[in-house]
Amino acid sequence: MPLLRLWAGLRRRRWRLAALRNRLVHVYDEIDDTRVHELLAAGLPDLDAFATALARLVR
């Protein structure tokens, strides 16, 4: 199934975004805004690709 392959292929990048989320929630007083921007800029296209594949699947 293409969606599962895509999700598995994004595993490392999903981990980075999850780690960022945890840091934002739990250690917000030590956030480096530049690093947050870099991680989001790199991670959002992956999430968009997954959302697009998921939308195609449910149509």
C-alpha positions in Angstrom: 0.0 0.0 0.0 1.6 3.3 -1.1 0.4 5.2 2.0 2.1 2.8 4.4 5.3 3.0 2.4 5.2 6.8 2.4 4.5 6.8 6.2 7.4 4.4 6.8 9.7 6.4 4.6 9.0 9.5 6.7 9.7 7.7 10.0 12.9 9.5 10.8 11.4 12.9 9.8 8.3 12.2 11.8 10.5 11.4 14.8 12.2 14.8 14.5 8.9 16.6 14.3 7.6 14.7 17.3 10.7 15.5 19.3 10.2 19.2 18.3 6.7 19.1 19.6 7.7 17.5 22.9 10.4 20.2 23.3 8.0 23.0 22.6 5.5 21.6 25.1 7.8 20.6 27.9 11.0 22.7 27.6 9.6 25.9 26.0 11.9 28.1 28.0 14.9 26.8 26.1 13.6 27.0 22.6 15.9 28.2 19.8 13.6 30.0 17.3 16.0 29.5 14.4 16.1 25.7 15.0 12.3 25.5 15.2 12.0 27.3 11.9 14.5 25.0 10.3 12.8 21.9 11.5 9.3 23.1 10.5 10.6 24.2 7.1 12.1 20.7 6.5 9.2 18.8 8.0 6.1 20.5 6.7 6.5 19.2 3.1 6.7 15.7 4.4 3.5 16.1 6.3 1.9 17.7 3.3 2.9 14.7 1.1 1.4 12.3 3.7 -1.8 14.3 3.9 -2.1 14.4 0.1 -1.6 10.6 -0.1 -4.2 10.1 2.6 -6.7 12.3 0.9 -6.3 10.4 -2.3 -6.8 7.1 -0.5 -10.1 8.2 1.1 -11.7 9.7 -2.0 
